Amino acid sequence: MSGHSKWHGIKHKKMAQDAKRGKIFTKVIRELTIAAREGGGNPENNPRLRKAIEMAKEVNMPQENIKKAIMRGTGEIPGAVYEEVVYEGYGAGGVAVIVEATTDNKNRTTSEIRKIFAQYGGSLGETGCVSWMFEQKGYIAINKSDATEDELMSLALELGAEDFKSDDEDVYEIITSPQSFEQIKQELEKKYKLQQAEVTMIPKTYVKLEGKQAEQILQLMDALEEHDDVKNVYANFDVPKEILEKIEG
């Protein structure tokens, strides 16, 4: 899972940088609004909203902004109507890519996402063309400097984790079912600092890329995630660490 964990680590740092510029506020506000619309305005009964509020606090969003976004979602105050849309396609080297977006203008967003794919050697495909290559799982990463392998593995598996991986040089990776993710996360948080924790789409297999194709897929990922309407991007690439670190700098 080297491609997955390393890219997500870089994404996490990018999110912190974007937060300083206020760039991420748009995406977080949309997620708060949709989460409240879908599951109600009480975070205690709405895990998705609870996660969105955590994200908002992580990027230092003012409480008033959070409150207004939730109220727009519940219909207490008027606002733009967003819909969720999923795009599937291929990047350089045949890498499978899934894009989750929220938009108030699906035609515009579709056109812009198609253009981004084409710009970086990829193509937008039909619904279902690549989603079968992924599984929805809970994903938790803990820095190796913050935990002992045997102790963490024993605890994770005892709590019901599906898998424990130590092959990444920086983090231990814990895989859970989506249903047990929240409970396992909460138990691990009592003892360890979690570097990442999310329900995500994990590839069943990976495509190894090098050289120009590796750089192209990372440029595609970056361009998609920079788009204001894009919420998440998943892909099954595995590229050399030195190329990943180039974009991190």
C-alpha positions in Angstrom: 0.0 0.0 0.0 3.0 2.3 -0.4 1.3 4.4 -3.1 -1.8 4.8 -1.0 -0.2 5.8 2.3 2.5 8.0 0.9 0.1 10.0 -1.3 -2.4 10.4 1.5 0.3 11.6 3.8 1.2 14.3 1.2 -2.5 15.1 0.8 -2.7 15.7 4.5 0.1 18.2 4.4 -1.3 19.9 1.4 -4.7 20.2 3.2 -2.9 22.0 6.1 -1.2 24.4 3.6 -4.5 25.0 1.8 -6.2 25.8 5.1 -3.8 28.6 5.7 -4.9 30.2 2.5 -8.6 29.5 3.2 -8.7 27.5 0.0 -10.2 24.4 1.6 -13.1 26.3 3.3 -15.3 25.9 0.1 -15.0 22.1 0.2 -15.6 21.8 3.9 -18.7 24.0 3.7 -20.1 21.9 1.0 -19.5 18.7 3.0 -21.1 20.2 6.1 -24.1 21.2 4.1 -24.6 17.9 2.3 -24.0 15.9 5.5 -26.6 17.9 7.4 -29.1 17.6 4.5 -28.6 13.8 4.3 -28.5 12.9 8.0 -29.8 15.9 9.9 -28.1 18.7 11.9 -27.2 16.8 15.0 -23.7 15.4 14.9 -24.4 12.9 17.6 -26.7 11.0 15.3 -24.9 11.8 12.1 -21.3 10.3 11.8 -20.7 12.0 8.4 -21.6 15.4 9.9 -19.4 14.7 12.9 -16.5 14.0 10.6 -17.2 17.2 8.6 -17.2 19.3 11.8 -13.9 17.7 12.9 -12.4 18.6 9.5 -13.8 22.2 9.8 -12.1 22.6 13.2 -8.9 21.1 11.9 -8.7 23.9 9.3 -9.7 26.5 11.9 -13.0 27.4 10.3 -15.0 29.9 12.4 -17.8 28.4 14.4 -20.3 30.8 12.7 -19.4 29.4 9.3 -19.9 25.9 10.5 -23.3 26.7 12.0 -24.5 28.5 8.8 -23.4 25.6 6.6 -25.3 23.1 8.7 -28.4 25.4 8.7 -28.3 25.6 4.9 -28.2 21.8 4.8 -31.2 21.4 7.1 -33.1 24.1 5.2 -33.2 26.6 8.0 -31.6 29.2 5.8 -31.5 29.4 2.0 -28.5 28.5 0.0 -27.1 26.7 -3.1 -28.4 23.2 -3.8 -25.5 20.8 -4.2 -25.6 17.3 -5.6 -23.0 14.5 -5.3 -21.6 13.0 -8.4 -19.0 10.2 -9.0 -16.7 10.2 -12.0 -14.6 7.2 -13.1 -11.8 7.1 -15.6 -8.2 6.2 -16.5 -4.9 8.0 -15.9 -1.5 7.5 -17.5 -0.5 3.8 -17.8 -4.1 2.6 -17.4 -4.3 3.7 -13.7 -7.9 3.5 -12.4 -9.2 6.8 -11.0 -12.4 7.5 -9.1 -13.4 11.2 -8.4 -16.1 12.1 -5.9 -17.4 15.7 -6.4 -20.2 18.0 -5.1 -21.6 20.5 -7.5 -24.4 23.0 -8.1 -23.9 22.6 -11.9 -23.2 19.1 -13.0 -22.7 19.9 -16.7 -20.0 22.4 -16.0 -18.2 20.1 -13.5 -18.4 17.2 -15.9 -16.8 19.2 -18.7 -14.1 20.5 -16.4 -13.2 17.1 -15.0 -13.1 15.6 -18.5 -10.7 18.4 -19.6 -8.4 17.7 -16.6 -8.2 14.0 -17.4 -7.3 14.7 -21.0 -4.7 17.3 -20.1 -2.7 14.8 -18.1 -2.8 11.8 -20.4 -6.1 10.2 -19.1 -9.7 9.9 -20.1 -13.1 10.0 -18.4 -14.9 6.7 -18.6 -18.4 5.3 -18.1 -19.9 4.7 -14.6 -18.7 1.4 -13.2 -15.7 1.1 -15.5 -13.2 1.1 -12.6 -15.1 1.1 -9.3 -14.9 -2.8 -9.2 -11.2 -2.4 -8.7 -11.7 -0.8 -5.3 -13.1 -1.7 -1.9 -14.5 0.7 0.7 -12.5 0.3 3.9 -11.6 2.1 7.1 -8.0 3.2 6.9 -5.9 4.2 10.0 -2.2 5.1 9.9 0.0 5.6 12.9 3.6 6.8 12.7 6.1 4.0 13.5 7.8 6.4 16.0 4.6 6.6 18.0 3.9 2.8 18.5 5.4 -0.6 19.0 4.5 -3.0 16.2 3.6 -6.1 18.3 1.6 -4.1 20.8 -0.3 -2.1 18.1 -1.0 -5.1 15.9 -2.3 -7.2 18.9 -4.6 -4.3 19.9 -5.8 -3.6 16.4 -6.7 -7.2 15.7 -8.3 -7.7 19.1 -10.5 -4.7 18.3 -11.7 -6.3 15.1 -9.4 -4.8 12.4 -9.4 -6.8 9.2 -5.7 -6.3 8.5 -2.5 -4.8 9.9 0.4 -3.8 7.6 4.0 -2.7 8.5 5.6 -2.6 5.1 5.5 1.1 4.7 8.7 2.7 6.1 6.9 5.6 7.9 3.6 4.3 9.2 1.7 1.2 10.5 -1.5 0.7 8.5 -4.7 -0.7 9.9 -7.6 -1.8 7.7 -11.1 -2.1 9.0 -14.6 -2.6 7.7 -16.5 0.6 7.2 -19.0 -0.4 9.9 -16.3 -1.0 12.6 -14.1 1.9 11.6 -15.5 4.5 14.1 -15.3 2.2 17.1 -11.8 1.0 16.3 -10.6 4.6 15.7 -12.0 5.8 19.0 -10.3 2.9 20.9 -7.0 3.5 19.2 -7.2 7.2 19.8 -7.2 6.6 23.6 -3.6 5.3 23.3 -2.0 6.5 20.1 -1.8 9.6 18.0 -3.5 8.8 14.6 -1.6 10.2 11.6 -4.6 9.5 9.3 -8.1 8.0 9.9 -10.8 7.8 7.2 -13.2 5.6 5.4 -11.7 5.4 1.9 -11.6 3.4 -1.3 -8.6 1.0 -1.3 -7.5 -0.6 -4.6 -7.5 -4.4 -4.8 -4.4 -4.2 -7.1 -1.8 -1.5 -8.0 -0.3 -0.3 -11.3 3.4 0.4 -11.0 4.5 3.4 -12.9 7.9 5.1 -13.4 9.3 8.1 -15.3 7.0 10.3 -17.3 3.8 8.3 -16.6 4.5 8.4 -12.8 4.8 12.2 -13.0 1.6 12.5 -15.2 -0.5 10.5 -12.8 0.6 12.7 -9.8 -0.1 15.8 -11.9 -3.6 14.5 -12.7 -4.2 13.7 -9.0 -3.0 17.1 -8.0 -5.1 18.9 -10.6 -8.3 17.0 -9.7 -7.9 17.7 -6.0 -7.3 21.4 -6.7 -10.7 21.7 -8.4 -13.2 23.3 -6.1 -15.9 20.8 -6.8 -13.8 17.7 -6.0 -14.1 16.1 -2.6 -12.0 12.9 -2.9 -9.8 11.2 -5.5 -8.8 7.6 -5.4 -6.4 5.8 -7.7 -4.5 2.5 -7.9 -1.0 3.8 -8.8 2.3 2.8 -7.2 5.1 5.1 -8.0 8.7 5.4 -6.7 9.1 7.3 -3.5 11.5 9.8 -5.0 8.9 11.0 -7.5 6.3 11.3 -4.8 8.7 13.4 -2.7 9.4 15.7 -5.6 5.8 17.0 -5.5 5.8 17.1 -1.7 8.5 19.7 -1.9 
